[in-house]
Amino acid sequence: MAETSGEAGAIHARGLRKTYAGRKGQEVVAVTGVDLDVAPGEIVGFLGPNGAGKTTTLKMLATLLKPSGGTANVSGCDLAADPLGVRKRIGYVSQAGSTLPDAPLMLEIESQGRLYGLSTKEARRRGLELMEALDLGGLERRKSQNLSGGQRRRLDIVMGLIHRPELVFLDEPTTGLDPQARANLWEHIRRLRDELGTTIFLTTHYMDEADSLSDRLLIIDKGEIVGEGTATKLKAELKGDSLTLTFSGGEAAETGEEVAAGLEGAANVVRQGNVLFLNLPDGARALPGLIKRLSDAGAEPIGAELSRPTLDDVFLALTGRSLRE
Amino acid sequence: MFWRDTWTIFRRQMILSLRNPAWVLIGLLQPIMYLTLFGPLLEQVASVPGFPPGDSWKIFVPGLLVQLGIFGGFFVGFAVIAEWRAGVVDRMLVSPAPRGALILGRVLRDVVSLTVQGAVLMAAATLFGLAVPLYVMGLGLLLVALLGGAFSAFSYAAGLALKSEDSFAPLINMFALPVLLLSGILLPMSLAPRWLQVLSDINPFKHVVDGLRAVFLGDILSMTAAFGFGLALALMVLGLWVGARVFSGQVK
């Protein structure tokens, strides 16, 4: 993609890198080099296991960490040359929260709005409006320690939106919430984009969240982007159904791996212990034949599961590891 | 921008503190407790040879004011660790607010609260028998404000740099005892052996205490007084500089 000067709400990053000085002068690489493009008004899910570099990348784009290398344009401002411009245009909702447990909500909302140049009155007005929109109406005198987990996450989003940013970073927005509260929050996030056109860049390690909420996914593993596209496209690229075979032991699974690898059309063959994962075109038709060949080779599986590919399979195929680990 | 954001932070901290009745009550009772617990002891100590000459209250109250400034500021670092853990520090760092305003607003809250405590202390001391002109009291409060500001800034800086109560608490303890003993606030250093006196001379707070005592005893234009106030001012400037550095250094 051509390097644009960067429009409001968009992100363009090239070779964004973060290293730390480790012990004995060794360099510890947290993010190897990330290229990414986000268009205005998109909801992009940044997916990867814990420790993959999601939060580090997010913090670099939000000016909380200085990149060790690479360039980025965030909402029209150069990250290195104009971090203040970036700060004015983005909202950042951290995993850690945003308010003191014993502070009244409105006090935090007012102080937040004022730091973005709003008057106390305007901050209060927008705060009440946003709280209403995020189902927090009437709670402004409460303290955040008296809110439920879902309410607290929505409060963090109110704080991140008070200055009507063009682009919002959400770091693991639904971690620790029950399924109902998560679905409810997704609803709010989607509406935010639909009604205000806000670009949303969120990190998650939940497949269902990435699948149902994002327009497009970026998959990161070990500090590098390993896959990119819509969930449908990523799944289609797997070319086939997902097959999981369980063997009685590691040795049988190894034999199974050899057999499967020799099979016509089989792809993304990954073995973990005594379990074998692979993709097989027209799996339902091919499975009986495969099981017979496995039995002939002395490695009859003790379980077989065939499914349409999920994002978890995409992740497994891209990284050789399951996201659920 | 800078002053507006400083005011925003100051206002938030102040409202948070005033909403806490325990904070207000302890803040007001503490100086009075110092006086009632130490006062009776003082009358005995004042007759010991080697105690600085002059009215014992004029020796004792400046010491307490310096102690108030130092120790009042010492512990605020715990609060910034709690704020960091709650995500408040990151939330403010990602805003366009100047980093200096984030610390100065916090320091000013502590300066105001310590100055009020200092005023309560001197009002109570007057009832006990301290007799000094009003402008001397004003200078006393100025010194409390300078020292309190310096230590609160250092404490925020240390708290945010360490981010752990378990490392911050021992650090405070390591500094508190030598500073207190070697400043001659509680016991006159003239009673100390030679080597301890030398150590005490190196301790800047001894000179701050001496300076304020000179003011209370009427030597306002003396070198001792100027040196004490100058040191306090320098500490405050240094503290704010270090504090602003640590706040902006969070983004690295």
Interface residues (C-beta under 8 A of the other chain):
Chain A: A62 T63 L64 L65 K66 L84 R87 K88 I90 Y92 S94 Q95 A96 G97 S98 T99 L100 P101 D102 A103 P104 L107 E108 E110 S111 Q112 R114 L115 Y116 G117 D156 M159
Chain B: R4 D5 T8 I9 R11 R12 I15 L16 R19 N20 A82 E83 R85 A86 G87 V88 D90 R91 M92 L93 V94 S95 P96 A97 Q250 V251 K252
